[in-house]
Amino acid sequence: MDRRRFLGVSGAAAASPMLAALGAPATANATSTLFKRVSLASDGLGLSPAEYAALLGEVVAEDGFEPDYYSQGGVIRELELKFARLLGKDDAIYLPTGTLANHLAVRKLAGDDRRVLVQAESHLYNDSGDCAQTLSGLNLVPLTEGGSTLPVDEVERWLARSDSGRVETRVGVIAIETPVRRRHHEMADFDELRRVSNLARERGIRLHLDGARMFNLPLHSGRSLNEYSALFDTVYVSLWKHFNAGSGAILAGDAGFIEGLHHQRRMFGGALPHAWPAAAVALRYVDGYLEDYAKSWQVADRVIALLQDDSRFSFEKLPHGTSRFFMTATGVAPDLLRERLAKQDVALSRGHPDTGRFAMEVNATLLRVSAETLAGRFIAAAGAPID
């Protein structure tokens, strides 16, 4: 593991001479509590304010990057070009939130064709305050309620319906989220994505991918990032969910689409005077993310295998899941288990009070301890077995 990513993944558990040799922040010493927690409740490392400040200080001290000015140039431009290259697009733009990234994408792609097909469970439809409708006059049509995959036959049905009205109402954009947060990070079927993309290309309809968590897809689908992004005109990726930035998003597309988009960013209040404090840390994690995520799942699978021998724990994986699995613990109150694990530097989301079922997130904090150590902490937190 390279020096730049040491703190984020391996943490501060090594002896202080090694930390000094690796150029760790002064706050991370042998007695520090930083970078030790295993978080099974966050997309990324779930950095505390102190951890983020330490990492940002190291980035500033070591990398000597150029700051941005109103979200242009400097380290922001470096991030834009890096993600454009990774996604196989001509260019990209930094935006302060994923909500704004999705909104500006469908707004510009739609042009005069104001109808936009979306998944009923998508973030854009459910969690953005009807911003596309209210602020940009778009008509979002929710399809495939309760599912993650947008079937091509349902798309065809809506295209026919749009074409057959007394007033022509063309579909301008199809926006698809994968993985789908509201479906426990379930991924859409790739072959169906490809069929929808081909149909849209034939009809002259533009396509947008809400790929906030798309860097998790290759491990589970066997498809590369480029294979996904090639199906869409524009792609949004979150900077904080996996890459541990304070906030921010990247929207990638062809040069003509990205050109001039900074004016709309400013119009919507998204041109931060100094975006580098929110974004610079992300550069530490981009290049190694796919490898670290795969290794994290190896640890998770080993922990599951070890705990399955204890009848108090059971596990469930989703058939088309990505970063989330479920653990059910019996014989101990969920809040008590959570409290005991927190004292051992293991963070859980809140379990269901009646069933003891926990949603578990896989991320690179799992690389901070061995699977055997982590399983032991769960067993200790559960208390003495009930005969």
C-alpha positions as CSV (number, residue, x, y, z in Angstrom):
1,M,0.0,0.0,0.0
2,D,1.5,3.4,-0.9
3,R,2.4,6.1,1.5
4,R,-0.3,8.5,0.5
5,R,-3.1,6.1,1.4
6,F,-1.6,4.6,4.5
7,L,-3.6,6.7,7.0
8,G,-6.9,6.2,5.4
9,V,-6.8,2.5,5.1
10,S,-4.2,1.1,7.6
11,G,-4.8,3.8,10.2
12,A,-2.7,5.0,13.1
13,A,-2.3,1.6,14.8
14,A,1.4,1.3,13.9
15,A,4.2,2.4,16.2
16,S,5.1,6.1,16.2
17,P,8.5,5.8,14.5
18,M,6.8,4.2,11.5
19,L,4.2,6.9,11.5
20,A,6.9,9.5,11.4
21,A,8.7,7.8,8.6
22,L,5.4,7.8,6.6
23,G,4.9,11.5,7.1
24,A,1.7,11.1,9.2
25,P,0.1,14.3,10.6
26,A,1.4,15.3,14.0
27,T,-2.0,14.5,15.5
28,A,-1.7,10.8,14.6
29,N,0.7,9.3,17.2
30,A,1.0,6.1,19.1
31,T,-1.8,7.1,21.6
32,S,-4.1,8.6,19.0
33,T,-7.6,7.4,18.5
34,L,-7.6,8.5,14.9
35,F,-8.0,6.1,12.0
36,K,-8.7,3.0,14.1
37,R,-12.5,2.6,13.8
38,V,-14.1,0.0,11.6
39,S,-17.3,1.6,10.3
40,L,-20.0,-0.7,9.1
41,A,-22.4,2.2,8.9
42,S,-20.9,4.4,6.1
43,D,-20.2,4.3,2.4
44,G,-16.6,5.3,2.8
45,L,-14.2,5.7,5.7
46,G,-16.7,7.8,7.7
47,L,-13.9,10.2,8.7
48,S,-14.4,12.2,11.9
49,P,-13.7,16.0,11.8
50,A,-10.3,15.4,13.4
51,E,-9.4,12.7,10.9
52,Y,-10.5,14.8,8.0
53,A,-8.5,17.8,9.3
54,A,-5.4,15.6,9.7
55,L,-5.6,14.2,6.2
56,L,-6.3,17.6,4.7
57,G,-3.3,19.0,6.5
58,E,-1.1,16.2,5.1
59,V,-2.4,16.8,1.6
60,V,-1.6,20.5,1.8
61,A,1.8,19.9,3.4
62,E,3.0,17.2,1.1
63,D,1.3,17.7,-2.3
64,G,1.6,21.4,-2.7
65,F,-1.4,21.6,-5.0
66,E,-2.8,24.7,-6.6
67,P,-6.0,25.9,-4.9
68,D,-9.1,26.6,-7.0
69,Y,-10.8,30.0,-7.5
70,Y,-14.6,29.8,-7.5
71,S,-14.4,26.1,-8.2
72,Q,-12.2,26.5,-11.3
73,G,-8.6,25.5,-11.8
74,G,-6.1,24.1,-9.4
75,V,-6.9,20.8,-7.6
76,I,-10.5,21.0,-8.7
77,R,-9.4,20.8,-12.3
78,E,-7.1,17.9,-11.5
79,L,-10.1,16.0,-10.1
80,E,-12.3,16.8,-13.1
81,L,-9.7,15.5,-15.5
82,K,-9.0,12.4,-13.5
83,F,-12.6,11.4,-13.4
84,A,-13.2,12.2,-17.0
85,R,-10.3,9.9,-17.9
86,L,-11.6,7.1,-15.6
87,L,-15.1,7.3,-17.0
88,G,-14.0,7.6,-20.6
89,K,-15.5,11.0,-21.1
90,D,-14.1,14.1,-22.7
91,D,-14.4,16.4,-19.7
92,A,-16.0,16.9,-16.3
93,I,-17.1,19.6,-13.9
94,Y,-17.0,19.7,-10.1
95,L,-20.3,20.5,-8.4
96,P,-20.9,20.9,-4.6
97,T,-23.6,18.3,-4.4
98,G,-25.0,15.3,-6.2
99,T,-28.4,16.8,-6.2
100,L,-27.1,19.7,-8.3
101,A,-25.1,17.3,-10.6
102,N,-28.3,15.3,-11.4
103,H,-30.4,18.4,-11.9
104,L,-28.0,20.3,-14.2
105,A,-27.4,17.1,-16.2
106,V,-31.1,16.4,-17.0
107,R,-31.8,20.1,-17.4
108,K,-29.2,20.6,-20.1
109,L,-29.8,17.2,-21.8
110,A,-33.5,17.8,-22.0
111,G,-33.4,21.0,-24.0
112,D,-36.9,21.6,-25.3
113,D,-38.0,18.0,-24.7
114,R,-39.2,18.4,-21.2
115,R,-40.3,14.8,-20.2
116,V,-37.7,12.8,-18.3
117,L,-38.1,9.1,-17.5
118,V,-36.7,8.0,-14.1
119,Q,-36.9,5.1,-11.7
120,A,-39.6,5.6,-9.1
121,E,-37.0,4.7,-6.4
122,S,-34.3,7.0,-7.7
123,H,-32.7,9.8,-5.7
124,L,-33.6,12.4,-8.3
125,Y,-37.3,11.6,-8.0
126,N,-37.5,11.1,-4.3
127,D,-34.8,13.0,-2.5
128,S,-34.2,16.2,-4.5
129,G,-37.3,18.3,-3.5
130,D,-38.7,18.2,-7.0
131,C,-35.9,20.5,-8.0
132,A,-36.0,19.6,-11.7
133,Q,-39.7,20.2,-11.8
134,T,-39.8,23.4,-9.7
135,L,-36.6,25.1,-11.0
136,S,-36.3,23.8,-14.5
137,G,-39.9,23.0,-15.6
138,L,-39.1,19.3,-16.3
139,N,-41.7,16.6,-16.1
140,L,-40.3,13.6,-14.3
141,V,-42.2,10.4,-15.0
142,P,-41.5,7.6,-12.4
143,L,-41.3,4.1,-13.7
144,T,-40.8,0.6,-12.2
145,E,-41.9,1.3,-8.7
146,G,-40.3,-1.0,-6.2
147,G,-37.5,-2.1,-8.6
148,S,-34.0,-1.2,-9.5
149,T,-33.9,-2.1,-13.2
150,L,-35.8,0.0,-15.7
151,P,-37.2,-2.6,-18.2
152,V,-36.9,-1.7,-21.8
153,D,-40.5,-2.7,-22.5
154,E,-41.8,-0.2,-19.9
155,V,-39.6,2.5,-21.6
156,E,-41.1,1.6,-25.0
157,R,-44.6,1.8,-23.5
158,W,-44.0,5.3,-22.2
159,L,-42.3,6.4,-25.4
160,A,-45.4,5.3,-27.3
161,R,-47.7,7.0,-24.9
162,S,-45.7,10.3,-25.2
163,D,-45.8,10.1,-29.0
164,S,-49.6,9.4,-29.2
165,G,-50.9,12.4,-27.3
166,R,-52.9,15.2,-29.0
167,V,-50.0,17.5,-28.2
168,E,-46.6,16.1,-29.0
169,T,-44.7,15.7,-25.8
170,R,-41.3,14.1,-26.5
171,V,-39.2,12.3,-23.9
172,G,-35.9,14.2,-23.8
173,V,-34.0,12.2,-21.2
174,I,-33.9,8.9,-19.5
175,A,-32.1,9.1,-16.2
176,I,-31.1,5.9,-14.4
177,E,-29.5,5.4,-11.0
178,T,-27.3,2.4,-10.2
179,P,-26.7,1.2,-7.6
180,V,-30.0,2.4,-6.2
181,R,-29.7,3.7,-2.6
182,R,-33.4,3.2,-1.8
183,R,-33.1,-0.5,-2.9
184,H,-30.2,-1.1,-0.4
185,H,-27.6,-0.3,-3.1
186,E,-29.0,-2.9,-5.5
187,M,-27.6,-2.6,-9.0
188,A,-29.6,-2.4,-12.2
189,D,-29.3,-5.3,-14.7
190,F,-26.5,-4.4,-17.1
191,D,-28.0,-6.1,-20.1
192,E,-31.3,-4.2,-19.6
193,L,-29.3,-0.9,-19.3
194,R,-27.7,-1.7,-22.6
195,R,-31.1,-2.4,-24.2
196,V,-32.5,0.9,-22.9
197,S,-29.4,2.8,-24.1
198,N,-29.7,1.3,-27.6
199,L,-33.4,2.2,-27.8
200,A,-32.7,5.8,-26.6
201,R,-29.9,6.2,-29.2
202,E,-32.3,5.1,-31.9
203,R,-34.9,7.6,-30.8
204,G,-32.5,10.5,-30.3
205,I,-33.1,10.5,-26.5
206,R,-30.3,11.6,-24.2
207,L,-29.2,9.4,-21.2
208,H,-27.9,10.4,-17.7
209,L,-26.4,8.0,-15.2
210,D,-26.7,8.7,-11.5
211,G,-23.6,6.7,-10.6
212,A,-23.0,8.2,-7.2
213,R,-21.8,4.7,-6.0
214,M,-20.9,3.3,-9.4
215,F,-17.3,2.5,-8.5
216,N,-18.7,-0.5,-6.5
217,L,-20.3,-2.0,-9.7
218,P,-17.3,-3.6,-11.4
219,L,-16.7,-6.1,-8.6
220,H,-20.3,-7.3,-8.5
221,S,-21.3,-7.1,-12.2
222,G,-18.0,-7.9,-13.9
223,R,-18.4,-4.8,-16.1
224,S,-15.9,-2.0,-16.2
225,L,-16.6,1.6,-15.3
226,N,-16.2,2.5,-19.0
227,E,-18.7,-0.1,-20.0
228,Y,-21.3,1.6,-17.8
229,S,-20.4,5.2,-18.7
230,A,-20.4,4.4,-22.4
231,L,-24.1,3.8,-22.3
232,F,-24.8,7.3,-21.1
233,D,-24.2,10.9,-22.3
234,T,-23.5,12.1,-18.8
235,V,-22.4,10.5,-15.6
236,Y,-22.4,11.7,-12.0
237,V,-20.1,10.3,-9.3
238,S,-20.1,11.3,-5.7
239,L,-16.8,12.5,-4.2
240,W,-17.7,11.9,-0.5
241,K,-19.5,8.6,-0.5
242,H,-16.4,6.5,-1.5
243,F,-13.6,9.0,-1.9
244,N,-14.0,10.6,1.5
245,A,-14.2,14.3,0.4
246,G,-16.0,16.6,2.7
247,S,-18.6,17.0,0.0
248,G,-18.8,17.3,-3.8
249,A,-19.6,15.6,-7.0
250,I,-18.3,15.1,-10.5
251,L,-20.4,15.4,-13.6
252,A,-18.7,14.0,-16.7
253,G,-19.7,14.2,-20.4
254,D,-18.5,15.2,-23.8
255,A,-16.7,18.5,-24.3
256,G,-19.7,20.2,-25.8
257,F,-21.9,19.4,-22.9
258,I,-19.4,20.4,-20.2
259,E,-18.4,23.6,-22.0
260,G,-20.0,26.6,-20.3
261,L,-21.7,24.6,-17.7
262,H,-19.9,26.6,-15.0
263,H,-22.2,29.5,-15.7
264,Q,-25.2,27.3,-14.8
265,R,-23.3,26.1,-11.7
266,R,-22.9,29.7,-10.6
267,M,-26.5,30.6,-11.5
268,F,-27.7,27.9,-9.0
269,G,-25.3,29.1,-6.3
270,G,-22.9,26.2,-6.7
271,A,-19.7,28.0,-7.5
272,L,-18.0,27.8,-4.2
273,P,-15.3,30.5,-3.8
274,H,-12.9,27.8,-2.5
275,A,-13.8,24.2,-3.1
276,W,-10.4,22.7,-2.5
277,P,-11.0,22.0,1.3
278,A,-14.0,19.9,0.4
279,A,-12.5,18.0,-2.5
280,A,-8.7,17.7,-2.2
281,V,-8.8,14.6,0.1
282,A,-10.6,12.6,-2.6
283,L,-7.4,12.5,-4.7
284,R,-5.9,10.2,-2.0
285,Y,-8.5,7.5,-2.7
286,V,-9.5,7.5,-6.3
287,D,-6.7,5.4,-7.9
288,G,-6.8,2.6,-5.3
289,Y,-10.5,2.4,-4.7
290,L,-11.4,-0.6,-6.8
291,E,-8.6,-2.7,-5.3
292,D,-9.4,-1.6,-1.8
293,Y,-13.1,-2.3,-2.2
294,A,-12.4,-5.8,-3.5
295,K,-10.1,-6.5,-0.5
296,S,-12.7,-5.1,1.9
297,W,-15.2,-7.6,0.6
298,Q,-12.7,-10.4,1.2
299,V,-12.5,-9.4,4.8
300,A,-16.3,-9.1,5.1
301,D,-16.8,-12.5,3.7
302,R,-14.2,-14.0,6.1
303,V,-16.0,-12.3,9.1
304,I,-19.3,-13.7,7.9
305,A,-17.9,-17.2,7.7
306,L,-16.4,-16.9,11.2
307,L,-19.6,-15.6,12.8
308,Q,-21.9,-18.1,11.1
309,D,-20.5,-20.7,13.4
310,D,-22.1,-18.8,16.3
311,S,-25.9,-19.4,16.3
312,R,-26.6,-15.9,17.5
313,F,-25.6,-14.4,14.2
314,S,-27.1,-14.8,10.7
315,F,-26.5,-13.0,7.5
316,E,-28.2,-12.1,4.2
317,K,-26.8,-10.9,0.9
318,L,-29.0,-9.3,-1.7
319,P,-29.1,-11.2,-5.1
320,H,-28.1,-8.1,-7.0
321,G,-26.4,-6.3,-4.1
322,T,-23.2,-4.3,-4.0
323,S,-21.9,-2.8,-0.8
324,R,-24.6,-3.7,1.7
325,F,-25.5,-7.0,3.5
326,F,-27.6,-7.7,6.5
327,M,-26.7,-9.2,9.9
328,T,-29.3,-10.4,12.4
329,A,-28.1,-10.8,16.0
330,T,-30.2,-12.6,18.6
331,G,-29.7,-12.9,22.4
332,V,-28.6,-9.3,22.8
333,A,-30.5,-6.1,22.5
334,P,-29.6,-4.2,19.3
335,D,-28.7,-1.0,21.0
336,L,-26.6,-2.9,23.6
337,L,-24.7,-4.7,20.9
338,R,-24.1,-1.4,19.1
339,E,-22.9,0.3,22.3
340,R,-20.5,-2.5,23.2
341,L,-19.0,-2.6,19.7
342,A,-18.6,1.2,19.7
343,K,-16.3,0.7,22.7
344,Q,-14.2,-1.6,20.6
345,D,-13.9,0.9,17.7
346,V,-16.6,-0.8,15.6
347,A,-19.5,1.4,14.3
348,L,-22.9,-0.1,13.4
349,S,-26.0,1.5,12.1
350,R,-29.0,1.3,14.3
351,G,-30.5,-2.2,14.3
352,H,-34.2,-3.0,14.1
353,P,-35.4,-3.0,17.8
354,D,-37.6,-6.0,17.3
355,T,-35.6,-8.2,14.9
356,G,-32.0,-7.3,15.7
357,R,-31.4,-6.8,12.0
358,F,-28.5,-4.5,11.0
359,A,-27.7,-3.0,7.6
360,M,-23.9,-3.5,7.1
361,E,-21.8,-1.4,4.8
362,V,-18.6,-2.7,3.3
363,N,-15.8,-0.2,3.0
364,A,-12.0,0.1,3.4
365,T,-12.1,0.5,7.2
366,L,-12.4,-3.3,7.2
367,L,-8.8,-3.4,6.2
368,R,-7.7,-1.8,9.5
369,V,-8.0,-5.1,11.5
370,S,-7.9,-8.8,10.7
371,A,-11.2,-10.7,10.1
372,E,-10.4,-12.9,13.1
373,T,-10.0,-9.8,15.3
374,L,-13.2,-8.2,14.1
375,A,-15.2,-11.4,14.5
376,G,-13.9,-11.7,18.0
377,R,-15.2,-8.2,18.8
378,F,-18.6,-9.2,17.7
379,I,-18.6,-12.4,19.8
380,A,-17.4,-10.5,22.8
381,A,-20.1,-7.8,22.3
382,A,-22.8,-10.4,22.1
383,G,-21.9,-11.6,25.6
384,A,-22.0,-15.1,26.9
385,P,-23.9,-17.6,24.7
386,I,-27.4,-18.6,25.9
387,D,-27.7,-22.3,26.4
